[in-house]
Amino acid sequence: MNITRLISLEDAPALAELLGANREFLAPWDPVRSEDYFTADGQYAVVEADLQQHAQGSKLPHVILDDSGAVIGRITLNGIVRGPFQSCAMGYWVSAGHNGRGFATRAVREIVRVAFEELGLHRVQAETLLHNVRSQAVLERNGFVRFGMAPEYLNIAGRWQDHAMFQVVNRSPATS
């Protein structure tokens, strides 16, 4: 069984419930969110926008599933750029109750395989807050290499914060 699948509009209520239950857990790692974001209607709008970008080829929005098939998080390839770049950025999160149990590592492994084998991308980039060593370990277990630091890169938890930059490059001869 795959640990990820393409998100669907039917996932909105489960995501709203999961995000509400994990609001404090995710807050240090996320942008400040509106109250609407944590509602089923808010998640429906998020998923609908993500699926529109997916249809345009610029995003691959997936949910992360536990062993029973329940939604426990999200993983997304954002900003897919074709042409000579063939690259994207990846973001992910897993609920507090499933954190530290290998789900993120498995989801990253699966989505990178999709990026390289199915989408034909050359590079996947990911960024973490400098002190997010657990997420950095997930990336490193999946072959990502730290290549730099971006000062004041994203507005997270209400302030501009520095991020460690990671990437993995597809070394397959078919894409070189």
C-alpha positions in Angstrom: 0.0 0.0 0.0 1.2 3.5 -0.8 1.8 5.8 2.1 0.6 8.8 0.0 -2.0 9.5 -2.6 -3.4 12.5 -4.5 -5.5 14.7 -2.2 -9.2 14.9 -3.0 -12.0 17.3 -2.0 -13.4 14.5 0.2 -10.3 14.8 2.4 -11.2 18.4 3.5 -13.2 17.4 6.7 -10.5 14.9 7.9 -7.8 17.5 7.2 -9.7 20.2 9.1 -10.1 17.8 12.1 -6.5 16.8 12.0 -5.2 20.4 11.7 -7.5 21.5 14.5 -6.2 18.8 16.8 -2.6 19.5 15.9 -2.8 23.3 15.8 -0.4 23.9 18.7 2.0 21.2 17.5 2.3 22.6 14.0 2.2 26.3 15.0 6.0 26.7 15.4 6.6 25.3 11.9 3.8 27.0 10.0 2.8 30.4 8.8 0.2 32.1 11.0 -3.1 30.8 9.7 -6.6 32.3 9.7 -9.4 30.7 11.8 -11.1 29.7 8.5 -8.0 27.5 7.6 -8.9 25.1 10.4 -12.5 24.5 9.2 -13.8 22.0 6.7 -14.8 24.9 4.4 -11.4 26.4 4.7 -9.7 23.1 3.9 -12.1 22.6 1.0 -10.9 25.9 -0.5 -7.2 24.9 0.1 -7.7 21.5 -1.5 -9.6 23.0 -4.4 -6.9 25.5 -5.1 -4.2 22.8 -4.8 -6.0 20.6 -7.3 -6.4 23.5 -9.8 -2.6 24.0 -9.6 -2.1 20.2 -10.0 -4.2 20.3 -13.2 -1.9 23.1 -14.5 1.1 20.9 -13.7 2.7 23.2 -11.1 1.9 21.2 -7.9 1.5 17.6 -6.7 -0.6 17.7 -3.5 -0.8 14.4 -1.6 -2.0 13.3 1.8 0.0 11.0 4.0 -1.8 7.8 5.2 -1.3 5.6 8.2 -1.3 1.8 7.8 -5.1 1.7 8.0 -5.4 4.3 5.2 -6.4 7.2 7.5 -5.1 10.7 6.6 -2.3 11.7 9.1 -0.6 14.5 7.2 0.3 16.1 3.9 3.2 16.2 1.5 3.3 18.4 -1.5 5.6 19.1 -4.4 5.2 22.9 -5.0 6.4 25.2 -7.7 7.1 22.5 -10.3 9.1 24.2 -13.0 9.8 22.4 -16.4 12.2 23.4 -19.1 15.9 23.3 -18.3 15.1 23.6 -14.5 13.0 20.4 -14.0 12.7 21.2 -10.3 10.3 21.6 -7.4 10.1 22.3 -3.7 8.7 19.9 -1.2 6.8 20.5 2.0 5.3 18.0 4.5 3.8 17.5 7.9 2.6 14.6 10.0 0.3 14.7 13.0 1.9 14.8 16.5 0.5 11.3 17.2 2.3 9.8 14.2 5.5 11.9 14.5 8.7 10.0 15.0 7.3 6.7 13.7 8.8 6.7 10.2 5.7 8.0 8.3 7.4 11.2 7.1 10.5 9.3 6.1 8.4 6.9 4.0 6.3 9.6 2.5 9.3 11.6 1.5 10.9 8.5 -0.1 7.7 7.8 -2.0 7.1 11.4 -3.3 10.7 11.7 -4.4 10.3 8.5 -6.4 7.2 10.0 -8.0 9.1 13.2 -8.7 11.9 11.4 -10.4 10.3 8.3 -12.0 6.8 9.6 -12.9 7.2 13.4 -13.3 10.8 13.2 -14.7 12.1 15.9 -12.5 15.8 16.4 -12.0 15.8 18.0 -8.5 13.7 18.3 -5.4 14.4 21.0 -2.8 13.2 21.2 0.8 13.8 23.9 3.4 13.6 23.5 7.2 14.0 25.9 10.1 17.5 25.8 11.4 16.5 24.1 14.6 14.2 21.5 13.0 16.7 18.7 13.4 14.0 16.0 13.1 12.9 17.2 9.7 16.5 17.5 8.6 17.1 13.9 9.6 14.0 12.8 7.5 15.5 14.6 4.5 19.0 13.2 5.1 17.7 9.6 5.4 16.2 10.1 1.9 19.5 11.3 0.3 18.9 15.1 0.6 22.1 17.1 1.1 22.2 20.5 2.8 23.5 23.1 0.4 23.1 26.3 2.2 21.2 28.6 4.5 18.6 31.2 3.4 18.4 34.2 5.8 14.8 35.3 6.6 13.5 32.9 4.0 9.9 32.3 5.1 7.5 34.0 7.5 6.9 31.2 10.0 5.1 31.6 13.4 4.7 35.3 12.7 8.3 36.2 11.9 10.8 35.9 9.1 13.1 33.0 9.9 16.3 31.5 8.5 16.0 28.1 6.8 18.5 25.3 6.0 18.3 24.5 2.3 18.4 20.8 1.2 18.2 19.1 -2.2 18.3 15.7 -3.8 19.2 15.4 -7.5 18.1 12.6 -9.8 21.3 10.8 -10.9 19.4 8.4 -13.2 21.0 8.3 -16.7 17.6 8.7 -18.3 17.2 12.2 -17.0 20.8 13.5 -17.2 
